[in-house]
């Protein structure tokens, strides 16, 4: 099979592989050993694709060779990690506001009444609450956020 790529397409694939590899490496290193096989397969694909960097005029400073395998350099990975940090930041605030919105709805509707809402109505109310929380976080960060210990949780 032959695949013809432009320089831009090749570099886009390299960026996708770098992100993909970074995520799966963290998953097997910090979450579960079951991700190791996927991480190894991604490493193999990355190594294979990086052998063609000269054909696509990729700057050699972005490639390192270690034990006869090609890897992205620390300089290249710094940008990927910066992008991923921005993603994780966005993901954190999104999950926090969504979970707090659901807690607000549970408090407002009681859990059994919340289950009676149809899916669309629940989602509409949840997104309204989430949008309120997002605005609050954007305006005040966590200044107005307090954790209150529930005496029942002892």
N, C-alpha and C positions, 0 to 999 in steps of 0.2 A: 504494500500500500504506500502510495506517495501522497504527501501532504505539502501543499505550497502555501507558505506564509509570508506576509510582509514583515518588515522589521517591527512595525508597530504591533502586529498580531503576536509575533514571537515574544516581544517584551511583555505584552499583556498576559500571555500564558505563563511566562516566568513569574510575574507578580502573583497570579492566581496560585501557582504551585507553591510559592514562598508562604503565602497566607495559609493555604491548606496544610502544608507541612508543619508550620508553626503551631497551628491549632491541634493537629493530631499528635504532635510530639508532646505538647503540654497535657493532652488528654491521657496519653498512656503513661507519662511520667508522674502525673499528679492525681489522676482520677481512677484509671483502671487499666490493668495490664492488657485487657482485651483490645485496646487500641494500638498496641505495639505492631501488630501485623499490618494494619493500615498505614501506620507511620513508616514502616520499613518499605512498603510498596511505593509510597509517595517519594521517599528518599531515592529509590531506584529510578523512578520516572524523572525526578529532578536531575539526578546525575546524568541520565541519558540525554535529556533536553539541553543541559548545559554544555555538552560536548559540541553543540552546534553554534556556540556563541560567536565564533569568528565569522561564520557565514552570515550573521545578522548584525555585525558591527557593534556588538555589545562591548562596552568598556571592560577590559580585563580586570580593572580594580573591583568589579562587582562579583568576581568569581575567585574562589580559592580552591586549591587542590589539596586534599588531605587523604593519605593512604590510597592514592590513585583514584580518588573519587572527587567529582566536582561538587562544590557547595557554594552557596551565596556567601559573600564576604560579610564581615561584621558591619561594614559601612552600608551595604545594601539592606541588611536585616534591620539596622537602626530605623530606616524609613518604614519598613513593614511593621515593626513594633510600635512606632509612633502612630501609624494608622490604626493598628489594632487597639492601642490604648484609647484612642478617640472612639472607636467602636464600643469598647467595654464601658467607657464612661457613659455613652448614650444608652447602652443596654441597661446599665445599672439604674439610671434615672427612670427609664421606661418601665422596668420591672417594679421598682419601688412605688411609682405612682399607680401602676395597675393593681398591685397587691393592696395598697392603702385604699384605693377606690373600692375594691371588693369588700374590705373590712368596713368601710363607711356604709356601703349598701347593706351589709349584714346587720350592722347596728341600726340602720334606719328601717329596714324591712323585717328584721328578725330572720334568722336563717330559714325557717320553714316557709315564711311568706316569700322570701327571695326565690325559693325553688319553684314557686307557683308562677313567677313571671315567665312569659315566653322568651325564647332565646333573643329575638330582636329587641324586645323591650329591655331585657337585662343588659344587652350590649350597648344600647343607646344610653342607658343610665350610667353604666360603667364608664363609657367614654366621656360623658359629661363630667363625672367626678374626676376622672383621670386628667382631663383638660384643666380643671380647676387646680388640681394639685400641681400639674406642670407649670402653670402660671405662678403659683405660689413659690415653687422651687426656683424658678427663673428670677423672680423679683426679690425673694428674701433668702434664697439658698436654704439653709437649715435653721435659720434664726428662730423661727416660730415652731420648730419641730421638737416635740418632747416625747420621750418614752415614759410611760406610766406603768409601774410594776403592778400587776394584777395580784391581789392578795390570794386569789384562788390558785395561783400557779406555784405555790410553795411545794 
